[in-house]
Amino acid sequence: MRPALMATAVCLLALTACSKPDAPKATEAQGTAPAGPRLDDWSYSGDNGPEHWARLGGDSVTCGQGKRQSPIDLTGFPPAKVAELTLDYLSSTATIQNTGRFIQVSPSNGGALVMDKISYKLKSFHFRTPSEHIINGHRAALETQFVHENDKGQTLIVSVMSDIGVADPMLAPIWTFLPTDPGAPVAIPDVLLNARDLMPATEEFYAYAGSLTAPPCTEEVTWLVAASPLSISPEQIDVYQRLIGSNARPAQPRNGRDLLHIIGG
């Protein structure tokens, strides 16, 4: 492994050794911003669309000036390396919320992802359509983003793509209770959800250092993008888009960042 790539691997797989002490903490839920002047007044189109986010005030300047912004077009994959990675998720009850910008599911005790002996607790997951990340020029119909946080407040997001095809039966319990209007979280009745059921069977990911994909676009976020897509039906996509519409940030410059290809082991 090249020295630069090795250094990146250490940062991605052992964040405690590479995080900047004074770096701003990524917000717990991807796309949820702390208080600030006009910081919550953003959208995915028009005068408050992505090209204007950097002018919202407060830390949102990072949306325009940051050098490790997400999403990106993932290309130029190196050979796969085995990583210390365990998906230790649990089945649990959960709440569901229409935030007005995406549908978010928050498990009561969803377990964790353990990478390089560091445990990242699953906080929530939500859906973007079309996908925010692009793989070799291909944009998927849906991207599910699983937001994790360790005990130091560092954020790791697992991203899973879904292409148009047959219906995803694992989404059915969630789609049944999609809130039609923005509001407070509500319990999903009589259902136990396990994040592992919403991910590909293979534990193969493309990893890179990035940011939240919504204001304030906080950096110091580790992304693990699943290499294999799932399938979703046109009807499932239509239901989601009728409620939320398009909610994907355009791809951002890669700026020379290394990309890792890892397999859990």
C-alpha positions, 0 to 999 in steps of 0.5 A, spaced: 500 500 500 502 506 498 504 511 504 499 516 502 493 510 502 496 507 508 495 514 512 488 514 509 487 507 511 489 509 518 485 515 519 479 511 516 479 505 520 482 508 527 479 515 527 481 517 534 488 517 531 487 522 526 481 527 528 483 534 529 482 536 536 478 542 534 474 539 528 466 541 529 462 535 531 458 532 526 450 532 528 447 526 530 442 526 524 445 527 518 441 533 515 439 536 522 443 542 523 444 546 530 441 553 531 444 559 527 442 565 522 438 562 517 441 555 517 435 551 517 432 555 511 435 551 506 432 546 500 434 542 494 432 547 489 431 554 488 434 560 492 435 556 498 438 550 494 445 546 494 449 552 490 446 557 496 448 553 502 454 556 504 451 563 505 446 560 510 450 563 515 454 560 521 458 553 520 454 552 513 460 556 510 463 549 510 458 547 504 462 551 500 469 552 502 470 545 505 475 540 501 472 533 504 465 534 502 460 529 500 457 526 496 462 524 491 463 520 484 466 513 487 471 511 481 478 508 481 477 502 486 484 499 489 484 492 490 480 490 496 483 489 503 480 485 509 478 490 515 476 489 522 469 490 521 463 487 524 456 489 523 453 488 530 446 490 529 440 488 533 432 488 532 429 493 536 423 497 536 423 504 532 420 511 531 419 514 524 419 521 522 417 525 516 422 531 517 420 535 511 426 533 507 427 526 508 424 520 512 428 518 518 427 511 522 430 511 529 431 504 532 431 504 540 437 500 540 439 498 533 446 495 535 452 498 532 458 497 527 465 495 530 471 498 526 478 497 528 475 495 535 471 502 535 464 501 536 459 506 532 452 506 535 447 506 530 443 512 531 438 513 525 437 511 518 434 515 512 432 515 505 435 519 499 432 519 492 435 519 487 442 516 490 447 522 492 453 518 491 455 515 484 458 509 483 462 509 476 458 514 473 451 510 475 446 514 480 441 509 483 434 510 484 435 510 492 440 511 497 439 509 504 444 512 509 445 509 516 448 514 521 452 512 527 456 515 532 462 513 537 463 515 544 467 521 542 462 524 538 465 522 531 460 520 525 460 514 521 455 513 515 454 506 512 450 508 505 446 502 501 444 503 494 438 500 491 436 500 483 430 499 480 428 492 479 423 487 484 420 490 490 424 490 497 420 486 502 425 489 507 422 496 506 415 494 506 414 494 514 417 501 513 413 503 507 407 501 510 408 507 516 411 512 511 408 519 515 404 523 509 406 530 513 412 533 516 411 532 524 414 529 530 417 522 530 411 516 531 412 509 533 412 504 528 407 499 531 408 491 532 415 491 528 422 490 530 427 492 525 434 490 524 439 494 520 442 488 517 436 486 513 436 493 509 444 491 507 447 487 502 449 480 504 456 481 502 460 486 507 464 490 501 465 497 502 468 503 498 471 507 504 473 515 504 473 521 508 467 526 507 462 530 510 454 530 512 451 532 505 446 537 508 447 544 512 452 545 515 456 540 511 460 538 517 466 534 515 470 529 519 465 524 517 467 517 515 463 514 509 462 506 508 458 505 501 456 498 500 459 496 493 453 491 491 446 494 490 439 492 493 433 492 489 427 497 489 420 497 485 418 503 481 412 503 486 416 503 492 420 509 489 414 513 487 411 512 494 417 515 497 418 521 491 410 523 492 412 524 499 419 527 499 421 529 492 428 529 490 432 530 496 439 529 493 445 533 494 449 534 487 456 530 487 462 534 490 469 535 488 473 529 490 480 533 491 485 528 491 482 524 496 484 516 497 478 511 496 479 504 500 476 498 498 474 494 504 471 487 506 469 485 513 473 480 516 
